[in-house]
Amino acid sequence: MQDSQQNTFTSAQCLTQLAVLVDCDAPMEELQKTVGGADEEERAVLAKVLERTELLDTQGAPRPGAFYILGALGTAEQAAYILRRTLWHLEHEKFSTALSSFTAGARERPDEWVLGFSSNPLTINYWDAIHPILRERGLKNTSVSALLGFRESIPVVTGESSRGQKDVLEFFARNPELLEHDFWELFWVDGLLYETYGHGRGDTVALVRLLTSHYAGFRDRVLDECLAAMRRDFRETRIFGCSTVGWSPPLPRTCGACHSYWPYWRHRSRLLSVLLWIRWREQCQQ
């Protein structure tokens, strides 16, 4: 009983101290000294400070300490909602400052919290911030929201110029595990692959062709994944191709190697027909 009273008193002291530090915009290091080492139960108590914490100052600029507190103390659902409500209108520099401070707090949370936050549909635009934590801990998240966040974070390329190609290659060089695992997960969920990505600014076919030209074996894997996606009878199949060359497909029923593909040829897009034509030619040459 005495221990319980002591813990309550200590928690109350910490909460009061934390509220003062947040109100006076104390450096993040000071806040970390107060919060650091607290377990999740203690953080739930300290999270009461969020009820009176303003994340932006009177000029609309982010308060780094407040965003740190949100990541360090808020629930995954609460943090996702508040970030979405607060950050959507901020310019790039302010957005980055806020998200960096939030991530510092999120790094203190357990795996379950990080996975829950990154699986929330409201966090798609924060993939860049949360993915490094997942990678550092060896965690994989293949939820639809996490995969959408990954897809939208890939640098934009189009078929009209070479702009953005270097950024794409550097992006995957920094995150090789994405090309080994996450990229292929996009082929397994209906609706995750469209003709565009990056908020409609990127060309998915151009992206695939760029990666095909730089990674050995990538083209064969794309073809296999596209054929597998066809057999899952997805509603949207137009993207499952890697070329826009206007070849007309031959009659595959005359080729035993492609006889099993015939049911998939008749009601699909031109891109998909091109895809099968490529595979048919390769198999006939073997």
CORHU-V599273 format. One record per residue. RES is the residue in one letter. SS is DSSP state (@ for helix, = for strand, . for the rest). PSI is psi in whole degrees, -180 to 180 (none if undefined). NEAR is the number of other ideal C-beta (glycine too) atoms within 8 Angstrom. Layout:
RES&SS&PSI&NEAR ; RES&SS&PSI&NEAR
This chain:
M&.&-43&4 ; Q&@&-40&5 ; D&@&-41&6 ; S&@&-43&7 ; Q&@&-40&8 ; Q&@&-43&8 ; N&@&-40&8 ; T&@&-43&8 ; F&@&-43&8 ; T&@&-43&8 ; S&@&-41&11 ; A&@&-41&8 ; Q&@&-47&8 ; C&@&-40&12 ; L&@&-43&12 ; T&@&-44&8 ; Q&@&-42&9 ; L&@&-41&14 ; A&@&-39&10 ; V&@&-43&8 ; L&@&-42&12 ; V&@&-43&14 ; D&@&-34&6 ; C&.&13&6 ; D&.&49&6 ; A&.&153&9 ; P&.&151&6 ; M&@&-32&11 ; E&@&-38&6 ; E&@&-39&9 ; L&@&-39&16 ; Q&@&-32&11 ; K&@&-34&7 ; T&@&-39&10 ; V&@&-34&15 ; G&.&138&7 ; G&.&-12&3 ; A&.&139&8 ; D&.&179&5 ; E&@&-33&8 ; E&@&-42&6 ; E&@&-36&10 ; R&@&-33&12 ; A&@&-35&8 ; V&@&-47&9 ; L&@&-23&14 ; A&@&-13&10 ; K&@&-22&7 ; V&@&-23&13 ; L&@&-24&11 ; E&@&-25&5 ; R&@&16&5 ; T&.&126&10 ; E&.&127&6 ; L&.&-24&11 ; L&=&147&8 ; D&.&-176&8 ; T&.&-16&3 ; Q&.&2&4 ; G&.&10&7 ; A&.&146&7 ; P&=&143&13 ; R&.&106&11 ; P&@&-43&11 ; G&@&-38&14 ; A&@&-40&13 ; F&@&-34&15 ; Y&@&-45&15 ; I&@&-39&17 ; L&@&-45&17 ; G&@&-36&17 ; A&@&-26&15 ; L&@&-30&13 ; G&.&159&12 ; T&.&162&7 ; A&@&-42&10 ; E&@&-42&8 ; Q&@&-45&10 ; A&@&-43&14 ; A&@&-45&12 ; Y&@&-46&9 ; I&@&-40&11 ; L&@&-46&14 ; R&@&-40&10 ; R&@&-29&7 ; T&@&-36&10 ; L&@&-16&11 ; W&.&-29&6 ; H&.&1&3 ; L&.&144&11 ; E&.&167&5 ; H&@&-48&6 ; E&@&-44&6 ; K&@&-39&11 ; F&@&-46&10 ; S&@&-40&8 ; T&@&-47&10 ; A&@&-46&15 ; L&@&-35&14 ; S&@&-42&10 ; S&@&-42&16 ; F&@&-43&15 ; T&@&-34&13 ; A&@&-39&12 ; G&@&-39&16 ; A&@&-28&16 ; R&.&-19&8 ; E&.&-6&8 ; R&.&158&10 ; P&.&168&6 ; D&@&-41&7 ; E&@&-41&6 ; W&@&-46&12 ; V&@&-44&15 ; L&@&-39&11 ; G&@&-41&10 ; F&@&-46&13 ; S&@&-13&16 ; S&.&-6&10 ; N&.&130&11 ; P&@&-22&6 ; L&@&-7&8 ; T&@&13&16 ; I&@&-40&10 ; N&@&-1&7 ; Y&@&17&10 ; W&@&-42&14 ; D&@&-31&7 ; A&@&-38&11 ; I&@&-25&15 ; H&@&-41&13 ; P&@&-33&8 ; I&@&-43&12 ; L&@&-45&13 ; R&@&-44&10 ; E&@&-33&6 ; R&@&0&8 ; G&.&28&5 ; L&.&145&10 ; K&.&135&6 ; N&.&110&9 ; T&.&27&7 ; S&.&159&8 ; V&@&-42&8 ; S&@&-43&12 ; A&@&-40&12 ; L&@&-37&14 ; L&@&-41&10 ; G&@&-42&16 ; F&@&-49&13 ; R&@&-43&10 ; E&@&-13&12 ; S&@&-11&9 ; I&.&130&12 ; P&.&147&9 ; V&.&133&9 ; V&.&154&12 ; T&.&170&11 ; G&.&1&7 ; E&.&-21&3 ; S&.&176&4 ; S&.&2&4 ; R&.&132&6 ; G&.&-13&11 ; Q&@&-43&9 ; K&@&-40&6 ; D&@&-39&8 ; V&@&-48&14 ; L&@&-37&10 ; E&@&-37&8 ; F&@&-47&11 ; F&@&-25&11 ; A&@&-36&7 ; R&@&-28&6 ; N&.&65&10 ; P&@&-27&8 ; E&@&-24&8 ; L&@&-34&10 ; L&@&-19&11 ; E&@&-27&6 ; H&@&-64&9 ; D&@&-40&11 ; F&@&-40&8 ; W&@&-22&9 ; E&@&-25&11 ; L&.&-25&12 ; F&.&-11&12 ; W&.&-7&7 ; V&.&123&9 ; D&.&126&7 ; G&.&-5&8 ; L&.&-23&11 ; L&.&122&10 ; Y&.&177&8 ; E&.&-18&7 ; T&=&162&9 ; Y&=&-177&11 ; G&.&50&10 ; H&.&37&4 ; G&.&1&6 ; R&.&-19&7 ; G&=&154&15 ; D&=&113&10 ; T&@&-39&12 ; V&@&-42&14 ; A&@&-37&11 ; L&@&-48&13 ; V&@&-42&10 ; R&@&-36&11 ; L&@&-48&12 ; L&@&-36&12 ; T&@&-38&11 ; S&@&-12&5 ; H&@&-14&7 ; Y&.&122&7 ; A&.&136&3 ; G&.&-6&6 ; F&@&-41&10 ; R&@&-45&8 ; D&@&-39&7 ; R&@&-41&9 ; V&@&-46&11 ; L&@&-45&12 ; D&@&-42&8 ; E&@&-36&10 ; C&@&-43&14 ; L&@&-40&13 ; A&@&-39&9 ; A&@&-37&13 ; M&@&-42&13 ; R&@&-18&7 ; R&.&0&8 ; D&.&52&4 ; F&.&153&9 ; R&.&-37&5 ; E&.&115&9 ; T&.&-1&11 ; R&.&-28&9 ; I&.&-15&11 ; F&.&66&12 ; G&.&166&13 ; C&.&13&12 ; S&.&153&10 ; T&.&14&8 ; V&.&132&5 ; G&.&54&6 ; W&.&147&7 ; S&.&132&5 ; P&.&143&11 ; P&.&179&8 ; L&.&100&5 ; P&@&-15&13 ; R&@&-16&6 ; T&@&-3&5 ; C&.&116&11 ; G&@&-31&4 ; A&@&-29&8 ; C&@&13&13 ; H&@&-37&9 ; S&@&-16&4 ; Y&@&-15&12 ; W&@&-42&10 ; P&@&-21&5 ; Y&@&-5&11 ; W&.&-28&10 ; R&.&-28&6 ; H&.&41&2 ; R&.&174&9 ; S&.&170&8 ; R&@&-38&6 ; L&@&-39&13 ; L&@&-36&15 ; S&@&-40&13 ; V&@&-43&15 ; L&@&-50&15 ; L&@&-34&15 ; W&@&-42&11 ; I&@&-48&11 ; R&@&-39&12 ; W&@&-44&15 ; R&@&-41&8 ; E&@&-42&8 ; Q&@&-34&10 ; C&@&-25&9 ; Q&@&-11&5 ; Q&.&none&5
